[in-house]
Amino acid sequence: MADLCYMIKKQFSVVGMSCASCAISVETILSSIEGVGRAEVSFPQHSVQVEYSPEKITPRQMKAALQDIGYDLLVDEPSEKLEEIQKEEVRSLRKRTLAAILLSVPLVVIGMFFMDMPYANYWMWALATPVVLWFGRNFFVNAFKQARHGRANMDTLVALSTGISYLFSVFNTLFPDYWHERGLHAHVYFEASAVVVAFILLGKLLEERAKARTSSAIKKLMGLQPNTVAVVGEDGGVKEIPLAEVRPGDKLLVRPGDKIAVDGRVVEGSSYVDESMISGEPVAVAKMSGDSVFAGTINQKGSFRYTAEKVGGDTLLAHIIKMVQEAQSSKAPVQKLVDKVAGIFVPVVIGLAIISFLAWWIWGGGNGLTYGLLSLVTVLVIACPCALGLATPTAIMVGVGRGAEQGILIRNAESLEQAYKVNALVVDKTGTLTEGKPVVTDIYEVVSGRRDILLSLEQASEHPLASAVAVYLEKDSRPVKITDIESLTGKGIRGRHEEQMYWVGSRQLMEEVGVGLSKDVEQWVEEKNAAAQTVVFFADDWSVLAVLAIEDSIKDSAAAAVAGLKKEGIEVHMLTGDGSRTAAAVAARTGIGSFKAESSPAEKAAYIKALQQQGKVVAMAGDGINDSQALAQADVSIAMGAGSDIAMDVAGITLLSEDLSRLPAAIRLSRATVRTVRQNLFWAFIYNLIGIPVAAGVLYPVNGFLLNPMIAGAAMALSSVSVVSNSLRLKYKKI
């Protein structure tokens, strides 16, 4: 294993995978290479995420290792090349499927109705040969490549089943007397071998088309950026340049209806911008000078100019695309069990097929050899590792993509699966339940003439409420020199001016300092708290000098979101650094029953830990930075709002919209996705558990039923398609 300190993570496209067993092979080979820490293969996406040490291994060496077993890694090729390769593969598959079906139809007609016509076996041989050996040649080529390295996959099953039935039929056509001399009929199964190939090709074609739809969310996101942009030169002239040539600091012109190319800030003009493709919000957002705009959003009727700040891979859209790609490629914990099953699935099936053949041959009487051969072929045909391999990743891909379309970014499959179990949600008040834009509504000055000191202290503070106080005081106050400044986490700030220490913060801080409140101040504070306003105290060592009331409006969607969470069976708890009266007022207006006021970051984390010790699975919703300790303690961390790249990287789920209704929507999405995964796995396992014994002939002693290989081929093809189709239902599910 490589030294994790020097690991980098990259995603590469893989060419040549045909089933879940192939994905296991690719993963195993890459993981065993010196210098590779971890490899995770997504069969539906035909991609692999590799963590490796560039000092010990290069992508070229990984590519060579995969080519040796019949696969290929696209390391330097652009994404357009992969798309072209995939399109060409689908075109080729479509042609082969159509040709195989056209030849299989007359083959079946002869086999069912005209077996007594002259040279019937030779006609069927002529029709079956191109289907099996030409249109189905990839099965044999891939099976041979796997066999060279002691491996087996779905191609091995198809090649063995169709190859054996074809060769057996050729032998019986050329040497029928071998069986006639033994009193047996020389059966041929040309139609079975050809129809199985045709059905499997058709199934793979339908599967590829369905899988392409699972990644439509990524394609939509990638299509949001324009190819060219209008750049404003120093002389005021405007010229069109390719998007790739835009650099930070360039001034760009946005006309009505244009897609915004890169992240930046408006410097001239105003307009409304549709940000629904990123945030999920249907209402256009007003943009004026100083406002931020994001790549991929669409300008409405107005026109404006903005300065490029983040370009290329640094934009919010690029970050979202990367996050969605990684999440779609990641593996849910349940996938580990499926991978173990898929890893031994093909060898086990081959073993069962041989046992079935031998059992029929030994105990099957006069037709034992014929029935044994049929059961061997049918067992090999009906077994489907693809359904197992596709069950989890296709549902994850669609679920993550659906979330991205709704402004819900899911970091990985594990977060999605964990969110399914959440039964308690802890929310921070400021910026989550409230707008996060506090303003000072009133000030009660016990001692006048100290506003300059208060302004200076608040300007030195990083707390969101301090900014609101500073903005309020800057109108008629001027900063003074403050020394010995110390930030008191979760409580406030202190500093010295002209040998006197001053304090700004919560009531808890006032109590610790030993400063009491007069009756007038107490009454004023109670009135503000009853109105759900936060109170900030300003004091010296002996008494309170002033008290400020700060209001942060509760979001319109807060009460409905809390009600929606309760409907999903989730307890909602609120934590805040505000006083108990303010917290109680906010909780009452939003419908939250449990809350804790005057909480420090450490106390918030302890509150979550206490809930977990009660056996609850806890999600925490906050801004991703100030609540980092609590978010880290939670089972699922949810960052609210577009926020920073840091918040998006840290949180398990990021809600790009400030709309709180996305909270219950995220929980519903996770539950719908996990339910789909479980449905897929259930049907995939049941299909194989029932199908393989029936194919082996367990029903024959009971009712004389022996499954036809052609029906088995159709069932196998449809099993994979049904799993992918079930996953696609998530695209249309209301969340």
C-alpha positions in Angstrom: 0.0 0.0 0.0 1.2 3.5 -0.8 1.9 6.1 1.8 -1.4 7.9 2.2 0.4 11.2 2.8 1.3 11.3 -0.9 -2.0 10.2 -2.3 -3.9 11.9 -5.1 -7.4 11.0 -6.2 -8.3 10.8 -9.9 -11.2 9.5 -11.9 -10.6 7.6 -15.2 -12.8 6.1 -17.8 -12.6 2.3 -18.3 -13.3 0.6 -21.6 -14.2 -3.0 -22.1 -16.3 -3.8 -19.0 -19.3 -6.0 -19.8 -20.7 -6.9 -16.4 -20.3 -6.5 -12.6 -17.6 -9.3 -12.6 -15.5 -7.2 -15.0 -15.8 -4.3 -12.5 -14.5 -6.5 -9.7 -11.6 -7.7 -12.0 -10.6 -4.1 -12.8 -10.9 -3.1 -9.1 -8.8 -6.1 -8.0 -6.0 -5.6 -10.5 -5.7 -1.8 -9.8 -5.8 -2.3 -6.0 -3.0 -4.9 -6.1 -0.6 -2.5 -7.9 2.2 -1.1 -5.7 1.5 2.6 -5.2 -2.3 2.3 -5.4 -4.1 2.9 -2.2 -7.7 2.3 -3.3 -9.7 1.8 -6.4 -13.5 2.0 -6.7 -15.1 1.0 -10.0 -18.5 2.2 -11.2 -19.8 -0.3 -13.7 -22.8 1.9 -14.8 -20.5 4.9 -15.4 -17.6 2.7 -16.9 -15.3 4.7 -14.6 -12.9 4.2 -11.7 -11.8 6.4 -8.9 -8.2 5.7 -8.0 -6.2 7.0 -5.0 -2.5 6.5 -5.8 1.0 7.8 -5.1 2.4 9.6 -8.2 5.9 8.9 -6.9 5.3 5.1 -7.1 2.9 4.6 -10.0 1.7 6.5 -13.1 -1.7 6.3 -14.9 0.2 4.9 -17.9 1.4 1.9 -15.8 -2.2 1.4 -14.5 -3.4 1.5 -18.1 -0.8 -1.2 -19.2 -1.9 -3.5 -16.3 -5.5 -3.3 -17.4 -4.8 -3.8 -21.0 -3.1 -7.0 -20.1 -6.4 -8.5 -19.0 -8.5 -7.1 -21.8 -9.6 -3.7 -20.5 -8.3 -0.2 -21.2 -7.9 3.0 -19.0 -8.4 6.3 -20.7 -5.7 8.5 -19.0 -5.0 11.4 -21.4 -8.0 11.3 -23.7 -10.6 14.1 -23.3 -14.1 13.2 -22.2 -15.3 13.7 -25.8 -13.3 10.7 -26.8 -15.0 8.5 -24.2 -18.4 9.7 -25.4 -17.4 8.9 -29.0 -16.2 5.4 -28.0 -19.4 4.8 -26.1 -21.6 6.0 -29.0 -19.6 3.9 -31.4 -20.0 0.8 -29.2 -23.8 1.5 -29.0 -24.0 1.9 -32.8 -22.1 -1.4 -33.3 -24.2 -3.1 -30.7 -27.4 -1.9 -32.4 -26.3 -3.3 -35.8 -25.2 -6.6 -34.3 -28.5 -6.9 -32.3 -30.7 -6.2 -35.4 -28.7 -8.6 -37.6 -28.8 -11.4 -34.9 -32.6 -11.0 -34.5 -33.2 -11.0 -38.3 -31.3 -14.3 -38.6 -32.7 -15.8 -35.4 -36.4 -15.4 -36.5 -36.2 -17.9 -39.5 -34.0 -20.1 -37.4 -36.7 -20.4 -34.7 -39.4 -21.0 -37.4 -37.4 -23.9 -38.9 -36.6 -25.3 -35.5 -40.3 -25.2 -34.4 -42.2 -26.0 -37.5 -40.0 -27.3 -40.3 -37.6 -29.7 -38.7 -38.6 -32.4 -41.2 -37.7 -30.3 -44.3 -34.6 -31.5 -46.3 -31.3 -30.3 -44.9 -33.1 -28.5 -42.0 -30.1 -29.0 -39.7 -27.7 -27.5 -42.4 -30.0 -24.5 -42.9 -30.1 -23.8 -39.2 -26.3 -24.3 -39.0 -25.9 -21.7 -41.8 -28.2 -19.2 -40.0 -26.8 -19.8 -36.5 -23.1 -19.6 -37.4 -22.9 -15.8 -38.1 -25.1 -15.1 -35.1 -22.9 -17.1 -32.6 -19.5 -16.7 -34.1 -19.6 -13.2 -35.6 -22.3 -11.1 -33.9 -21.5 -12.8 -30.6 -17.8 -12.9 -31.1 -17.1 -10.4 -28.3 -18.4 -12.9 -25.7 -15.8 -15.4 -26.8 -12.9 -12.9 -27.2 -13.6 -11.4 -23.7 -14.0 -14.9 -22.2 -10.6 -16.0 -23.6 -8.9 -12.8 -22.2 -10.3 -13.5 -18.8 -9.4 -17.2 -19.0 -5.8 -16.4 -19.7 -5.6 -14.8 -16.3 -7.6 -17.4 -14.5 -10.7 -15.2 -14.3 -14.3 -15.5 -15.4 -17.1 -13.1 -16.0 -20.6 -12.9 -17.6 -18.9 -13.2 -21.1 -17.6 -16.6 -19.8 -21.1 -17.8 -19.0 -22.5 -16.7 -22.4 -19.5 -18.1 -24.3 -19.6 -21.4 -22.6 -23.4 -21.8 -22.9 -23.7 -20.8 -26.6 -20.4 -22.4 -27.6 -21.3 -25.7 -26.0 -24.8 -25.8 -27.5 -23.5 -24.7 -30.9 -20.6 -27.3 -31.0 -22.9 -30.1 -29.8 -25.4 -29.2 -32.6 -22.6 -29.2 -35.2 -21.4 -32.6 -34.0 -25.0 -34.0 -34.2 -25.5 -32.5 -37.7 -22.2 -34.1 -39.0 -22.4 -37.4 -37.1 -26.0 -38.2 -36.3 -25.3 -41.9 -36.5 -23.3 -41.7 -33.3 -26.5 -41.3 -31.4 -28.7 -43.4 -33.7 -26.5 -46.4 -33.1 -27.2 -46.0 -29.3 -30.9 -45.7 -29.9 -31.0 -41.9 -29.2 -32.2 -39.0 -31.4 -29.4 -36.5 -32.5 -30.9 -33.3 -31.2 -29.6 -29.9 -32.4 -29.9 -26.6 -30.5 -28.8 -24.1 -33.2 -31.9 -22.0 -32.5 -31.2 -21.9 -28.8 -27.6 -20.8 -29.2 -28.5 -18.1 -31.7 -31.6 -16.8 -29.9 -29.6 -16.6 -26.6 -27.0 -14.4 -28.3 -29.8 -12.3 -29.8 -31.6 -11.9 -26.5 -28.4 -11.0 -24.6 -27.4 -8.5 -27.2 -30.9 -6.9 -27.1 -30.7 -6.9 -23.3 -27.3 -5.2 -23.4 -28.6 -2.6 -25.9 -31.6 -1.8 -23.7 -29.4 -1.7 -20.6 -26.9 0.7 -22.3 -29.7 3.0 -23.3 -31.2 2.9 -19.8 -27.7 3.5 -18.2 -27.2 6.5 -20.4 -30.3 8.0 -18.9 -29.0 7.5 -15.3 -26.2 10.0 -16.0 -28.4 12.6 -17.6 -27.9 14.9 -14.6 -24.2 15.2 -15.2 -24.8 15.9 -18.9 -27.3 18.6 -18.0 -24.8 20.3 -15.6 -22.0 20.1 -18.2 -24.2 21.7 -20.8 -24.9 24.7 -18.7 -21.7 26.6 -19.6 -21.5 28.5 -23.0 -18.7 27.7 -25.5 -17.8 31.4 -25.9 -18.0 34.6 -23.8 -18.2 38.3 -24.5 -15.1 40.1 -23.0 -15.0 43.8 -22.5 -11.6 45.3 -23.5 -9.9 48.3 -21.9 -11.1 50.5 -24.7 -14.7 49.4 -24.0 -14.9 47.2 -27.1 -16.5 43.8 -26.9 -15.2 40.6 -28.5 -16.1 36.9 -28.3 -13.5 34.5 -27.0 -13.5 30.8 -26.2 -14.5 30.0 -22.6 -11.1 28.4 -21.9 -9.3 31.7 -22.5 -11.2 33.6 -19.7 -8.9 34.6 -16.8 -9.7 36.0 -13.3 -10.0 39.8 -13.5 -11.5 39.8 -17.0 -14.6 42.0 -17.4 -17.4 40.1 -19.1 -20.7 41.3 -20.7 -23.9 39.3 -20.1 -26.8 40.0 -22.5 -30.4 39.0 -22.0 -30.9 35.3 -22.2 -27.1 34.5 -22.0 -25.7 31.7 -19.8 -23.2 33.1 -17.3 -19.8 31.6 -18.1 -17.8 31.8 -14.9 -18.2 32.9 -11.3 -17.8 36.6 -10.6 -19.2 39.8 -9.2 -21.4 42.4 -10.9 -19.8 45.7 -11.5 -22.2 47.5 -13.9 -25.9 47.1 -14.6 -28.6 44.9 -13.1 -30.9 42.0 -14.0 -32.6 38.9 -12.7 -30.8 35.6 -12.9 -32.4 32.2 -13.0 -30.3 30.1 -10.6 -32.7 27.1 -10.5 -30.2 24.8 -12.2 -27.8 25.1 -9.3 -30.0 25.9 -6.3 -33.3 24.3 -7.3 -35.0 27.7 -6.6 -37.6 28.5 -9.3 -37.7 32.2 -8.6 -35.1 34.4 -10.5 -32.7 36.3 -8.2 -32.1 40.0 -8.5 -28.5 40.9 -9.3 -27.1 44.4 -8.8 -23.6 45.9 -8.5 -21.6 44.0 -5.9 -23.7 40.8 -6.1 -22.1 37.4 -6.9 -23.1 35.4 -10.0 -22.3 31.8 -10.8 -21.4 29.8 -13.9 -24.2 27.9 -15.5 -27.0 30.3 -14.3 -29.1 32.1 -17.0 -29.6 35.8 -17.3 -33.1 37.1 -17.8 -34.1 40.3 -19.5 -31.5 42.8 -18.2 -27.9 43.2 -19.2 -24.8 43.7 -16.9 -21.1 43.4 -16.8 -19.2 41.5 -14.2 -15.6 40.7 -13.2 -14.5 37.1 -13.5 -13.3 35.7 -10.1 -13.3 31.9 -10.5 -12.8 30.2 -13.8 -12.4 26.6 -15.2 -12.3 24.0 -12.5 -12.6 26.6 -9.6 -16.2 27.6 -10.4 -19.1 26.6 -8.2 -20.6 24.7 -11.2 -17.3 22.8 -11.7 -17.2 22.0 -8.0 -20.8 20.7 -8.2 -20.0 18.6 -11.3 -17.0 17.0 -9.6 -18.9 16.4 -6.4 -21.8 14.7 -8.3 -19.4 12.6 -10.4 -17.5 11.4 -7.3 -20.7 10.7 -5.4 -22.2 8.7 -8.3 -19.0 6.7 -8.5 -18.8 6.0 -4.7 -19.9 2.8 -3.2 -22.6 2.4 -0.5 -21.6 0.2 2.4 -24.1 -2.5 1.2 -22.2 -2.7 -2.1 -19.3 -4.3 -0.3 -21.4 -7.4 0.3 -22.7 -7.4 -3.3 -19.1 -7.1 -4.5 -18.1 -10.2 -2.5 -21.1 -12.2 -4.0 -20.3 -10.9 -7.6 -16.6 -11.9 -7.2 -17.5 -15.6 -6.7 -20.7 -15.6 -8.6 -19.5 -16.8 -12.0 -17.2 -19.6 -10.7 -20.1 -20.9 -8.5 -22.5 -20.8 -11.4 -20.1 -22.8 -13.6 -19.7 -25.3 -10.8 -23.5 -25.6 -10.4 -23.9 -26.0 -14.2 -21.4 -28.9 -14.2 -23.0 -30.5 -11.2 -26.4 -30.3 -13.0 -25.0 -31.8 -16.1 -23.4 -34.7 -14.3 -26.6 -35.3 -12.2 -28.7 -35.6 -15.3 -26.2 -37.7 -17.1 -25.9 -40.2 -14.2 -29.6 -40.3 -13.1 -31.5 -39.0 -16.1 -32.1 -42.3 -17.9 -32.1 -42.5 -21.7 -32.3 -38.8 -22.3 -30.0 -37.9 -19.4 -27.1 -36.7 -21.6 -29.4 -34.5 -23.7 -31.3 -33.1 -20.7 -28.0 -32.7 -18.8 -26.6 -30.6 -21.7 -29.8 -28.5 -21.8 -29.6 -27.9 -18.1 -25.9 -27.0 -18.2 -26.6 -24.5 -21.0 -29.7 -23.1 -19.3 -28.0 -22.6 -15.9 -25.1 -20.7 -17.6 -27.5 -18.6 -19.6 -30.0 -17.6 -16.9 -27.4 -16.6 -14.2 -27.1 -12.9 -14.2 -24.3 -11.2 -12.2 -25.2 -7.9 -14.0 -28.4 -7.5 -12.2 -26.6 -7.8 -8.9 -23.8 -5.4 -10.0 -26.2 -2.8 -11.3 -28.7 -2.9 -8.4 -26.9 -0.4 -6.1 -24.8 1.9 -8.4 -27.7 2.7 -10.8 -30.0 3.7 -7.9 -27.1 5.8 -6.4 -26.4 7.5 -9.8 -30.0 8.4 -10.3 -30.6 9.5 -6.7 -27.5 11.7 -6.6 -28.4 13.1 -10.0 -31.9 13.8 -9.0 -30.7 15.6 -5.9 -28.3 17.8 -7.9 -31.2 18.9 -10.1 -33.1 19.9 -6.9 -30.1 21.8 -5.4 -29.3 18.9 -3.0 -25.6 17.8 -3.3 -24.8 14.4 -1.8 -21.1 13.9 -1.0 -21.0 10.1 -1.4 -23.2 7.0 -1.3 -22.4 6.4 2.4 -24.0 9.8 3.3 -27.0 8.9 1.3 -27.4 5.5 3.0 -26.8 7.0 6.5 -29.3 9.8 5.9 -31.9 7.0 5.4 -31.6 6.1 9.0 -31.8 9.6 10.5 -34.4 10.0 13.1 -33.2 13.2 14.8 -32.2 16.5 13.2 -30.3 19.3 15.0 -30.4 22.7 13.5 -28.5 25.8 14.2 -30.6 28.9 14.5 -28.6 31.7 12.9 -28.5 31.3 9.1 -30.4 28.0 9.2 -33.8 28.8 10.7 -33.2 32.5 10.2 -32.1 34.6 7.2 -28.6 35.0 8.6 -28.7 38.7 8.0 -29.0 40.2 11.5 -29.7 44.0 11.9 -29.8 46.1 15.0 -33.3 47.2 15.7 -32.8 49.2 19.0 -30.2 50.3 21.5 -30.6 51.0 25.2 -27.8 53.2 26.5 -27.3 53.2 30.2 -24.2 55.4 29.9 -23.8 57.5 26.7 -20.6 58.4 25.0 -19.1 54.9 24.7 -20.2 54.0 21.2 -16.7 54.5 19.7 -15.3 51.8 22.1 -18.2 49.5 21.3 -17.7 50.0 17.6 -13.9 49.2 17.8 -14.6 46.0 19.8 -17.2 44.8 17.3 -15.0 45.5 14.3 -12.4 43.2 15.9 -14.9 40.4 16.3 -15.6 37.7 13.7 -19.1 36.9 15.0 -22.0 37.5 12.6 -23.9 39.6 15.2 -20.8 41.8 15.6 -20.9 42.8 11.9 -24.5 44.0 12.4 -23.6 46.1 15.4 -20.6 47.6 13.6 -22.8 48.5 10.6 -25.3 50.2 12.9 -22.7 52.2 14.8 -20.5 53.2 11.8 -23.0 56.0 10.8 -22.1 58.3 13.7 -19.1 56.7 15.5 -15.4 56.5 14.9 -13.0 53.7 16.0 -10.6 54.2 18.8 -7.5 52.3 19.8 -8.2 49.0 21.6 -5.5 46.7 23.1 -5.4 43.2 24.7 -8.3 42.1 22.4 -9.4 38.5 23.2 -12.2 36.6 21.5 -14.2 34.5 24.0 -15.5 31.6 22.0 -19.3 31.3 22.2 -19.5 34.2 24.7 -18.2 37.4 23.1 -15.1 39.6 23.1 -13.1 41.8 25.4 -10.5 44.6 25.0 -8.7 47.4 26.8 -9.1 51.1 26.2 -7.1 53.7 28.2 -6.4 51.1 31.0 -10.1 50.1 31.3 -11.3 46.6 30.2 -14.6 46.5 28.3 -16.7 43.4 27.5 -19.2 42.7 24.7 -21.3 39.5 24.6 -24.0 37.4 26.0 -25.8 37.5 29.4 -23.7 34.5 30.4 -20.6 36.6 29.9 -22.0 39.3 32.0 -22.6 36.9 34.8 -19.1 35.5 34.6 -17.6 39.0 34.7 -19.9 39.8 37.7 -21.9 42.6 36.1 -25.5 42.9 37.3 -28.5 44.3 35.5 -30.8 47.0 36.7 -34.6 46.5 36.7 -35.0 48.8 33.7 -32.4 46.9 31.7 -34.0 43.6 32.8 -37.5 44.8 31.6 -36.1 46.0 28.3 -34.2 42.7 27.7 -37.4 40.7 28.4 -39.4 42.7 25.9 -36.9 42.1 23.2 -36.5 38.4 24.0 -40.3 38.0 23.8 -40.1 39.4 20.3 -37.5 36.7 19.4 -34.7 39.4 19.2 -31.2 38.6 20.3 -29.7 40.9 23.0 -26.0 41.9 23.1 -24.5 43.5 26.3 -21.8 46.1 26.4 -20.1 46.6 29.9 -17.0 47.6 31.7 -15.8 45.8 34.9 -18.6 47.2 37.1 -21.8 47.8 35.1 -23.7 47.5 31.9 -23.1 50.5 29.6 -25.5 49.6 26.8 -27.7 46.8 25.5 -28.5 46.3 21.8 -31.5 44.3 20.3 -30.7 42.4 17.1 -33.2 40.8 14.9 -32.6 38.0 12.4 -35.8 37.3 10.5 -37.1 33.7 10.6 -37.2 32.2 7.1 -40.7 31.9 5.6 -40.1 28.2 4.9 -38.9 27.3 8.5 -42.2 26.3 10.0 -43.3 24.2 7.0 -39.9 22.5 6.9 -40.0 21.5 10.5 -43.6 20.2 10.0 -42.3 18.2 7.0 -39.5 16.7 9.0 -41.9 15.7 11.8 -44.1 14.1 9.1 -41.1 11.9 8.1 -40.8 10.8 11.8 -37.8 13.0 12.6 -37.4 14.8 15.9 -36.2 18.4 15.4 -33.9 20.1 17.9 -32.5 23.7 17.8 -29.2 24.8 19.3 -28.2 28.4 19.6 -25.9 30.7 21.4 -28.7 33.1 22.1 -30.5 33.6 25.4 -33.3 31.2 26.5 -36.1 33.7 25.9 -35.1 34.4 22.3 -34.6 30.7 21.6 -38.0 29.8 23.1 -39.7 32.4 20.9 -38.0 31.1 17.7 -38.8 27.5 18.7 -42.4 28.4 19.3 -42.8 30.2 15.9 -41.2 27.3 14.0 -42.8 24.4 15.8 -39.6 23.0 17.4 -40.2 21.3 20.7 -36.6 20.8 21.9 -33.9 23.4 22.1 -30.9 24.5 24.0 -29.9 28.1 24.4 -26.6 29.8 25.2 -24.7 26.9 23.7 -21.0 27.1 22.9 -19.6 25.0 20.0 -18.4 22.4 22.4 -21.8 22.2 24.1 -23.5 21.8 20.7 -21.3 18.8 20.0 -22.0 17.4 23.4 -25.8 17.8 22.9 -25.5 15.7 19.7 -23.4 13.1 21.4 -26.1 12.8 24.1 -28.7 12.1 21.5 -26.5 9.5 19.9 -26.1 7.8 23.2 -29.9 7.5 23.4 -29.6 5.4 20.2 -30.6 8.1 17.7 -29.1 8.6 14.3 -28.5 12.4 14.2 -28.2 14.8 11.4 -26.8 18.4 12.0 -27.7 21.3 9.7 -25.5 24.4 9.9 -23.3 26.6 7.9 -20.4 24.1 7.7 -17.8 26.3 9.3 -18.9 27.9 12.5 -20.6 24.7 13.5 -17.7 22.4 12.4 -17.4 20.7 15.8 -21.1 19.8 15.9 -21.2 18.8 12.2 -18.2 16.5 12.8 -20.0 14.8 15.7 -23.2 14.2 13.8 -23.9 11.0 11.9 -24.9 13.1 8.8 -23.7 16.7 8.4 -25.8 19.1 6.2 -24.4 22.4 5.1 -27.0 25.1 4.3 -26.7 27.5 1.3 -24.2 27.7 -1.6 -21.6 28.6 1.0 -17.9 28.0 0.6 -16.0 25.2 -1.1 -14.9 24.2 2.4 -18.4 23.7 3.6 -19.3 21.6 0.5 -16.2 19.4 1.0 -16.8 18.8 4.7 -20.6 18.2 4.7 -22.1 14.9 3.8 -25.0 16.8 2.2 -25.0 20.4 0.9 -28.2 22.3 0.2 -27.4 24.9 -2.4 -30.6 26.8 -1.6 -31.4 28.8 1.5 -34.9 27.3 1.3 -35.4 25.1 4.4 -37.9 22.9 2.5 -34.9 21.2 0.9 -34.1 19.7 4.3 -37.1 17.3 4.4 -36.6 16.8 0.6 -33.1 15.6 1.2 -34.3 13.1 3.7 -37.1 11.9 1.4 -34.6 11.6 -1.4 -32.2 9.4 0.6 -35.0 7.2 1.8 -36.4 6.8 -1.7 -32.9 5.9 -3.1 -32.1 3.4 -0.4 -35.6 1.8 -0.8 -34.8 1.5 -4.5 -31.4 -0.1 -3.8 -33.1 -2.7 -1.5 -35.8 -3.4 -4.1 -33.2 -3.9 -6.8 -31.0 -6.2 -4.6 -34.1 -8.2 -3.5 -35.2 -8.9 -7.1 -31.7 -9.5 -8.3 -31.0 -12.1 -5.6 -34.5 -13.7 -5.9 -34.1 -13.9 -9.7 -30.9 -15.8 -9.4 -32.0 -17.9 -6.3 -35.1 -19.1 -8.2 -33.9 -19.0 -11.8 -30.7 -21.1 -11.4 -32.4 -24.1 -9.6 -35.3 -24.1 -12.1 -32.8 -24.0 -15.0 -31.0 -27.0 -13.4 -34.3 -28.9 -13.6 -35.5 -29.1 -10.0 -39.1 -29.0 -11.2 -38.8 -31.8 -13.7 -39.4 -34.6 -11.1 -42.5 -32.7 -9.9 -44.3 -31.6 -13.1 -41.9 -32.5 -16.0 -41.0 -28.9 -16.6 -37.5 -28.2 -18.1 -36.7 -24.5 -18.9 -35.9 -23.8 -22.5 -32.5 -22.0 -22.9 -34.1 -19.4 -25.2 -36.6 -18.4 -22.4 -33.6 -18.4 -20.0 -31.7 -16.0 -22.3 -34.7 -13.6 -22.4 -35.1 -13.7 -18.7 -31.5 -13.0 -18.1 -31.5 -10.0 -20.5 -34.7 -8.6 -18.9 -33.4 -9.0 -15.3 -30.7 -6.3 -15.8 -33.0 -4.1 -17.7 -35.7 -4.3 -15.0 -33.1 -3.3 -12.3 -32.0 -0.2 -14.3 -35.6 0.7 -15.1 -36.6 0.5 -11.5 -33.7 2.9 -10.6 -34.9 5.3 -13.3 -38.2 5.7 -11.5 -36.4 7.9 -9.1 -36.0 10.5 -11.8 -39.7 11.1 -11.8 -40.4 10.6 -8.1 -41.7 13.7 -6.4 -39.5 14.7 -3.5 
